[in-house]
Amino acid sequence: MKIHRLIADRRKINFEYGRYDTDKGIKHYKKKRDLLPVRVVYFNERIYLKCYNEADERWRIYRVDRMRNIVGGDVSHTLLPKEKKSEGFVTDMFETEYFEYVTLRVKCYLLDDMLEHFGDYASISPYSETDDSVTITVHVGVNQRFYLWVMSCGDGIELISPANVRDEYLAEVRKMLGAYPEF
């Protein structure tokens, strides 16, 4: 309720934010943020607060359940920049680096999951007559989280194109494999 009041009043927000520590507990950090809260968003069964940082002119996103000791600040008269509308499928709440049409080779056992995720953003065609895969072309927000999402499907997905996105993805996979030097 306090967050909604700060948004309505266009007042800045400060709070302690929590992250997990090695004891599996959440440790809260006190830091002066002076952010302008803009919107509360429900995404993937979590509630987030989208804020604008006037100092560096960037958007910030925080999980509301990790915030505590919320304090209102000064009223802001800053004109907010226009927010980028999602141009395609996004894997999470965090800002994408860019949007791109990607082509994925997807094993058919993942087809239901893919259509649940991609919805109307996807176009589907058979991969080949002898293969139990389909080709899905979808407009997605590309960032490291997208690559982690592709990795989460294991060998059920192959990122086929475009070449630059495939190369960036392979670089992420190689970084991950770097943690296992015996390979």
PASEBA-1860 file (N, C-alpha, C; in nm, 3 decimals):
! residues 183
1> MKIHRLIA> 0.082/-0.118/0.000/0.000/0.000/0.000/0.087/0.127/0.000 ~ 0.195/0.124/0.076/0.285/0.239/0.085/0.348/0.268/-0.052 ~ 0.386/0.162/-0.123/0.446/0.179/-0.256/0.347/0.246/-0.351 ~ 0.223/0.202/-0.349/0.122/0.260/-0.437/0.100/0.409/-0.406 ~ 0.105/0.444/-0.278/0.087/0.584/-0.239/0.204/0.668/-0.291 ~ 0.327/0.615/-0.281/0.444/0.688/-0.331/0.436/0.707/-0.482 ~ 0.390/0.605/-0.552/0.372/0.616/-0.698/0.270/0.725/-0.729 ~ 0.157/0.721/-0.661/0.050/0.818/-0.686/0.096/0.961/-0.656
9> DRRKINFE> 0.177/0.977/-0.551/0.225/1.110/-0.512/0.351/1.153/-0.586 ~ 0.406/1.065/-0.674/0.531/1.091/-0.748/0.646/1.125/-0.653 ~ 0.648/1.055/-0.541/0.756/1.075/-0.443/0.862/0.968/-0.463 ~ 0.985/1.006/-0.441/1.096/0.912/-0.451/1.088/0.808/-0.340 ~ 1.158/0.697/-0.361/1.154/0.586/-0.268/1.295/0.545/-0.231 ~ 1.311/0.509/-0.105/1.435/0.450/-0.054/1.396/0.327/0.025 ~ 1.483/0.228/0.028/1.451/0.103/0.098/1.578/0.021/0.114 ~ 1.569/-0.075/0.203/1.675/-0.176/0.216/1.635/-0.290/0.123
17> YGRYDTDK> 1.734/-0.348/0.056/1.706/-0.454/-0.039/1.781/-0.580/0.001 ~ 1.714/-0.693/-0.008/1.772/-0.819/0.038/1.821/-0.909/-0.072 ~ 1.934/-0.974/-0.043/1.991/-1.078/-0.130/2.030/-1.195/-0.042 ~ 2.027/-1.315/-0.101/2.066/-1.433/-0.025/2.214/-1.428/0.010 ~ 2.246/-1.477/0.130/2.386/-1.490/0.169/2.421/-1.639/0.176 ~ 2.541/-1.671/0.216/2.587/-1.810/0.217/2.516/-1.895/0.321 ~ 2.449/-1.834/0.416/2.373/-1.908/0.517/2.229/-1.933/0.472 ~ 2.200/-1.907/0.347/2.067/-1.924/0.287/1.963/-1.830/0.347
25> GIKHYKKK> 2.010/-1.724/0.405/1.919/-1.623/0.457/1.928/-1.498/0.371 ~ 1.829/-1.416/0.382/1.832/-1.291/0.306/1.894/-1.184/0.392 ~ 1.997/-1.123/0.341/2.064/-1.013/0.409/2.022/-0.884/0.339 ~ 1.971/-0.789/0.417/1.925/-0.662/0.362/2.036/-0.558/0.369 ~ 2.048/-0.481/0.263/2.151/-0.379/0.251/2.087/-0.242/0.251 ~ 2.141/-0.156/0.334/2.092/-0.018/0.339/2.175/0.063/0.242 ~ 2.107/0.133/0.154/2.174/0.213/0.052/2.077/0.323/0.010 ~ 2.128/0.444/-0.004/2.042/0.554/-0.049/2.020/0.537/-0.198
33> RDLLPVRV> 1.894/0.523/-0.237/1.862/0.497/-0.377/1.798/0.617/-0.446 ~ 1.709/0.688/-0.379/1.637/0.802/-0.437/1.583/0.772/-0.576 ~ 1.503/0.669/-0.585/1.444/0.628/-0.712/1.300/0.676/-0.721 ~ 1.253/0.697/-0.841/1.115/0.733/-0.861/1.036/0.605/-0.894 ~ 0.950/0.559/-0.801/0.873/0.438/-0.830/0.768/0.469/-0.937 ~ 0.756/0.379/-1.035/0.667/0.407/-1.147/0.551/0.307/-1.156 ~ 0.582/0.179/-1.136/0.477/0.080/-1.156/0.508/-0.049/-1.081 ~ 0.404/-0.112/-1.030/0.413/-0.245/-0.970/0.370/-0.343/-1.079
41> VYFNERIY> 0.451/-0.447/-1.098/0.426/-0.543/-1.205/0.425/-0.685/-1.149 ~ 0.327/-0.761/-1.190/0.321/-0.903/-1.154/0.372/-0.981/-1.274 ~ 0.479/-1.058/-1.257/0.539/-1.133/-1.367/0.591/-1.266/-1.314 ~ 0.549/-1.373/-1.376/0.598/-1.507/-1.343/0.585/-1.537/-1.193 ~ 0.469/-1.506/-1.139/0.435/-1.534/-0.999/0.515/-1.454/-0.897 ~ 0.571/-1.341/-0.940/0.642/-1.252/-0.848/0.595/-1.109/-0.872 ~ 0.611/-1.027/-0.769/0.572/-0.887/-0.780/0.699/-0.801/-0.779 ~ 0.708/-0.713/-0.878/0.825/-0.629/-0.897/0.784/-0.481/-0.892
49> LKCYNEAD> 0.881/-0.398/-0.858/0.862/-0.254/-0.864/0.957/-0.199/-0.969 ~ 0.899/-0.132/-1.067/0.981/-0.067/-1.170/1.001/0.078/-1.129 ~ 1.127/0.120/-1.124/1.163/0.255/-1.081/1.249/0.322/-1.186 ~ 1.253/0.453/-1.178/1.341/0.530/-1.266/1.445/0.599/-1.179 ~ 1.572/0.584/-1.218/1.682/0.647/-1.147/1.717/0.776/-1.222 ~ 1.681/0.888/-1.165/1.706/1.017/-1.230/1.855/1.047/-1.243 ~ 1.935/0.998/-1.150/2.079/1.027/-1.150/2.149/0.971/-1.273 ~ 2.119/0.846/-1.308/2.186/0.788/-1.426/2.090/0.765/-1.543
57> ERWRIYRV> 1.966/0.812/-1.527/1.864/0.805/-1.632/1.842/0.662/-1.682 ~ 1.832/0.569/-1.586/1.810/0.429/-1.621/1.694/0.372/-1.541 ~ 1.631/0.272/-1.600/1.524/0.200/-1.531/1.584/0.095/-1.440 ~ 1.519/0.070/-1.327/1.561/-0.031/-1.231/1.439/-0.114/-1.193 ~ 1.464/-0.240/-1.162/1.356/-0.330/-1.124/1.396/-0.402/-0.996 ~ 1.303/-0.407/-0.899/1.328/-0.471/-0.770/1.212/-0.563/-0.736 ~ 1.243/-0.675/-0.673/1.137/-0.762/-0.623/1.083/-0.702/-0.494 ~ 0.954/-0.684/-0.488/0.890/-0.619/-0.374/0.909/-0.702/-0.247
65> DRMRNIVG> 0.907/-0.834/-0.257/0.921/-0.918/-0.137/1.060/-0.910/-0.076 ~ 1.156/-0.849/-0.144/1.290/-0.834/-0.090/1.317/-0.692/-0.038 ~ 1.216/-0.609/-0.041/1.229/-0.471/0.007/1.177/-0.462/0.149 ~ 1.242/-0.378/0.229/1.190/-0.349/0.363/1.234/-0.209/0.403 ~ 1.173/-0.160/0.510/1.201/-0.024/0.559/1.188/0.079/0.445 ~ 1.074/0.074/0.381/1.046/0.164/0.269/1.017/0.303/0.322 ~ 1.086/0.401/0.265/1.071/0.540/0.309/1.051/0.627/0.186 ~ 0.954/0.716/0.197/0.928/0.811/0.089/1.023/0.928/0.096
73> GDVSHTLL> 1.049/0.987/-0.019/1.138/1.101/-0.027/1.070/1.220/-0.090 ~ 1.147/1.303/-0.155/1.098/1.425/-0.218/1.007/1.393/-0.336 ~ 0.922/1.489/-0.369/0.838/1.478/-0.488/0.926/1.502/-0.609 ~ 0.902/1.425/-0.713/0.979/1.439/-0.837/0.894/1.504/-0.944 ~ 0.953/1.597/-1.016/0.884/1.662/-1.127/0.948/1.623/-1.260 ~ 1.034/1.522/-1.256/1.104/1.476/-1.375/1.005/1.417/-1.476 ~ 1.024/1.454/-1.600/0.945/1.396/-1.707/1.011/1.262/-1.742 ~ 0.937/1.154/-1.727/0.993/1.022/-1.751/1.011/0.996/-1.900
81> PKEKKSEG> 1.119/0.927/-1.935/1.136/0.890/-2.076/1.032/0.785/-2.113 ~ 1.004/0.776/-2.238/0.908/0.677/-2.285/0.967/0.539/-2.265 ~ 0.887/0.450/-2.204/0.933/0.314/-2.181/0.926/0.236/-2.312 ~ 1.025/0.149/-2.330/1.023/0.063/-2.447/0.912/-0.040/-2.429 ~ 0.830/-0.055/-2.530/0.729/-0.160/-2.527/0.795/-0.288/-2.572 ~ 0.751/-0.397/-2.514/0.804/-0.525/-2.552/0.767/-0.553/-2.698 ~ 0.867/-0.580/-2.779/0.846/-0.607/-2.920/0.836/-0.756/-2.949 ~ 0.845/-0.837/-2.846/0.842/-0.980/-2.866/0.845/-1.051/-2.732
89> FVTDMFET> 0.876/-1.179/-2.736/0.883/-1.263/-2.617/1.000/-1.219/-2.529 ~ 0.975/-1.208/-2.399/1.082/-1.180/-2.303/1.080/-1.288/-2.196 ~ 1.198/-1.327/-2.150/1.209/-1.437/-2.055/1.190/-1.393/-1.911 ~ 1.205/-1.264/-1.882/1.193/-1.217/-1.745/1.165/-1.067/-1.744 ~ 1.172/-1.008/-1.627/1.140/-0.866/-1.609/1.252/-0.772/-1.649 ~ 1.370/-0.824/-1.668/1.485/-0.737/-1.685/1.499/-0.690/-1.830 ~ 1.557/-0.571/-1.845/1.566/-0.509/-1.975/1.646/-0.593/-2.073 ~ 1.593/-0.603/-2.193/1.664/-0.675/-2.297/1.765/-0.582/-2.362
97> EYFEYVTL> 1.869/-0.640/-2.421/1.967/-0.558/-2.491/1.913/-0.513/-2.626 ~ 1.843/-0.605/-2.693/1.781/-0.575/-2.822/1.680/-0.685/-2.855 ~ 1.595/-0.657/-2.954/1.500/-0.757/-3.001/1.546/-0.809/-3.136 ~ 1.522/-0.938/-3.157/1.569/-1.002/-3.279/1.476/-1.118/-3.313 ~ 1.458/-1.144/-3.440/1.389/-1.266/-3.482/1.490/-1.379/-3.476 ~ 1.462/-1.480/-3.395/1.551/-1.595/-3.385/1.477/-1.720/-3.433 ~ 1.555/-1.812/-3.487/1.500/-1.940/-3.530/1.558/-2.048/-3.441 ~ 1.468/-2.128/-3.386/1.506/-2.235/-3.295/1.461/-2.368/-3.353
105> RVKCYLLD> 1.545/-2.467/-3.341/1.504/-2.604/-3.371/1.463/-2.663/-3.237 ~ 1.336/-2.704/-3.226/1.280/-2.746/-3.099/1.227/-2.889/-3.112 ~ 1.268/-2.975/-3.021/1.215/-3.112/-3.021/1.068/-3.107/-2.984 ~ 0.990/-3.193/-3.047/0.844/-3.187/-3.034/0.794/-3.202/-2.890 ~ 0.868/-3.271/-2.805/0.820/-3.285/-2.667/0.817/-3.152/-2.594 ~ 0.884/-3.051/-2.647/0.883/-2.916/-2.586/0.784/-2.821/-2.652 ~ 0.715/-2.868/-2.756/0.629/-2.779/-2.834/0.521/-2.712/-2.748 ~ 0.454/-2.788/-2.661/0.352/-2.726/-2.575/0.411/-2.614/-2.490
113> DMLEHFGD> 0.526/-2.642/-2.428/0.590/-2.540/-2.345/0.626/-2.416/-2.427 ~ 0.679/-2.439/-2.546/0.720/-2.325/-2.630/0.600/-2.239/-2.667 ~ 0.489/-2.305/-2.705/0.371/-2.227/-2.742/0.312/-2.155/-2.622 ~ 0.322/-2.215/-2.503/0.278/-2.146/-2.382/0.360/-2.019/-2.360 ~ 0.491/-2.029/-2.381/0.580/-1.914/-2.361/0.564/-1.810/-2.472 ~ 0.573/-1.854/-2.596/0.580/-1.761/-2.708/0.445/-1.707/-2.752 ~ 0.339/-1.786/-2.737/0.208/-1.741/-2.780/0.207/-1.699/-2.925 ~ 0.146/-1.583/-2.951/0.131/-1.534/-3.088/0.260/-1.483/-3.150
121> YASISPYS> 0.367/-1.475/-3.072/0.494/-1.427/-3.128/0.562/-1.531/-3.216 ~ 0.518/-1.657/-3.211/0.588/-1.766/-3.277/0.522/-1.807/-3.408 ~ 0.607/-1.845/-3.504/0.559/-1.915/-3.623/0.632/-2.050/-3.626 ~ 0.560/-2.154/-3.664/0.612/-2.290/-3.653/0.604/-2.361/-3.787 ~ 0.708/-2.439/-3.816/0.706/-2.525/-3.935/0.787/-2.651/-3.904 ~ 0.758/-2.761/-3.975/0.835/-2.883/-3.951/0.982/-2.860/-3.983 ~ 1.071/-2.924/-3.906/1.214/-2.910/-3.931/1.254/-2.991/-4.053 ~ 1.216/-3.117/-4.053/1.236/-3.204/-4.170/1.137/-3.318/-4.159
129> ETDDSVTI> 1.117/-3.391/-4.265/1.019/-3.500/-4.264/1.064/-3.618/-4.180 ~ 1.193/-3.630/-4.156/1.245/-3.746/-4.083/1.282/-3.714/-3.938 ~ 1.264/-3.591/-3.898/1.308/-3.548/-3.766/1.188/-3.519/-3.678 ~ 1.201/-3.547/-3.548/1.094/-3.519/-3.453/1.114/-3.380/-3.391 ~ 1.135/-3.281/-3.476/1.157/-3.143/-3.432/1.077/-3.050/-3.519 ~ 1.059/-2.929/-3.469/0.997/-2.823/-3.547/1.091/-2.703/-3.546 ~ 1.069/-2.615/-3.640/1.141/-2.489/-3.643/1.045/-2.381/-3.594 ~ 1.090/-2.305/-3.496/1.010/-2.195/-3.444/1.087/-2.066/-3.467
137> TVHVGVNQ> 1.023/-1.972/-3.530/1.081/-1.839/-3.546/0.999/-1.747/-3.458 ~ 1.071/-1.671/-3.376/1.002/-1.586/-3.278/1.083/-1.459/-3.256 ~ 1.012/-1.350/-3.233/1.076/-1.222/-3.202/1.099/-1.218/-3.052 ~ 1.224/-1.216/-3.009/1.256/-1.224/-2.866/1.345/-1.110/-2.822 ~ 1.338/-1.082/-2.693/1.431/-0.989/-2.630/1.557/-1.066/-2.595 ~ 1.669/-1.023/-2.650/1.796/-1.093/-2.631/1.875/-1.028/-2.519 ~ 1.913/-1.111/-2.423/2.004/-1.073/-2.316/2.056/-1.202/-2.254 ~ 2.139/-1.192/-2.152/2.195/-1.311/-2.091/2.085/-1.401/-2.035
145> RFYLWVMS> 1.978/-1.345/-1.984/1.868/-1.426/-1.930/1.802/-1.510/-2.040 ~ 1.794/-1.456/-2.161/1.740/-1.535/-2.272/1.829/-1.656/-2.298 ~ 1.960/-1.634/-2.297/2.052/-1.746/-2.320/2.040/-1.850/-2.209 ~ 2.025/-1.806/-2.086/2.006/-1.901/-1.975/1.875/-1.978/-1.991 ~ 1.774/-1.911/-2.040/1.646/-1.978/-2.064/1.663/-2.086/-2.171 ~ 1.733/-2.055/-2.280/1.758/-2.156/-2.384/1.835/-2.273/-2.324 ~ 1.938/-2.244/-2.244/2.017/-2.350/-2.180/1.930/-2.440/-2.093 ~ 1.829/-2.381/-2.029/1.745/-2.460/-1.939/1.669/-2.571/-2.011
153> CGDGIELI> 1.659/-2.562/-2.142/1.590/-2.664/-2.221/1.686/-2.773/-2.269 ~ 1.812/-2.763/-2.229/1.910/-2.866/-2.264/1.921/-2.887/-2.414 ~ 1.930/-3.015/-2.453/1.944/-3.044/-2.596/1.810/-3.045/-2.668 ~ 1.705/-2.999/-2.602/1.573/-2.990/-2.664/1.559/-2.870/-2.756 ~ 1.654/-2.777/-2.747/1.652/-2.657/-2.833/1.790/-2.636/-2.893 ~ 1.790/-2.602/-3.020/1.912/-2.555/-3.085/1.882/-2.417/-3.141 ~ 1.963/-2.319/-3.103/1.948/-2.184/-3.156/2.016/-2.183/-3.292 ~ 1.939/-2.172/-3.398/1.990/-2.184/-3.534/2.039/-2.051/-3.591
161> SPANVRDE> 1.956/-1.948/-3.579/1.992/-1.820/-3.640/1.920/-1.706/-3.568 ~ 1.967/-1.582/-3.590/2.073/-1.536/-3.679/2.211/-1.569/-3.623 ~ 2.311/-1.558/-3.708/2.447/-1.599/-3.672/2.501/-1.522/-3.551 ~ 2.474/-1.392/-3.541/2.529/-1.315/-3.429/2.469/-1.360/-3.295 ~ 2.340/-1.393/-3.293/2.277/-1.439/-3.169/2.328/-1.579/-3.134 ~ 2.343/-1.664/-3.236/2.397/-1.798/-3.213/2.539/-1.789/-3.158 ~ 2.621/-1.700/-3.214/2.759/-1.682/-3.166/2.762/-1.633/-3.021 ~ 2.676/-1.536/-2.987/2.669/-1.486/-2.849/2.626/-1.598/-2.754
169> YLAEVRKM> 2.529/-1.679/-2.798/2.482/-1.791/-2.716/2.595/-1.892/-2.695 ~ 2.665/-1.926/-2.801/2.776/-2.022/-2.788/2.885/-1.968/-2.696 ~ 2.908/-1.838/-2.697/3.005/-1.778/-2.605/2.959/-1.798/-2.460 ~ 2.829/-1.783/-2.434/2.776/-1.807/-2.299/2.790/-1.953/-2.260 ~ 2.764/-2.045/-2.354/2.778/-2.188/-2.326/2.924/-2.220/-2.295 ~ 3.016/-2.162/-2.371/3.159/-2.185/-2.346/3.201/-2.133/-2.209 ~ 3.145/-2.018/-2.169/3.174/-1.966/-2.034/3.127/-2.065/-1.929 ~ 3.008/-2.119/-1.950/2.954/-2.216/-1.856/3.043/-2.339/-1.852
177> LGAYPEF> 3.084/-2.388/-1.967/3.171/-2.506/-1.971/3.308/-2.479/-1.910 ~ 3.348/-2.352/-1.907/3.475/-2.314/-1.846/3.481/-2.349/-1.697 ~ 3.367/-2.363/-1.636/3.363/-2.402/-1.495/3.396/-2.551/-1.476 ~ 3.405/-2.624/-1.588/3.433/-2.768/-1.586/3.555/-2.795/-1.677 ~ 3.674/-2.762/-1.628/3.793/-2.767/-1.713/3.826/-2.907/-1.770 ~ 3.772/-3.012/-1.713/3.804/-3.146/-1.764/3.734/-3.175/-1.895 ~ 3.646/-3.085/-1.940/3.576/-3.108/-2.068/3.654/-3.047/-2.179
END
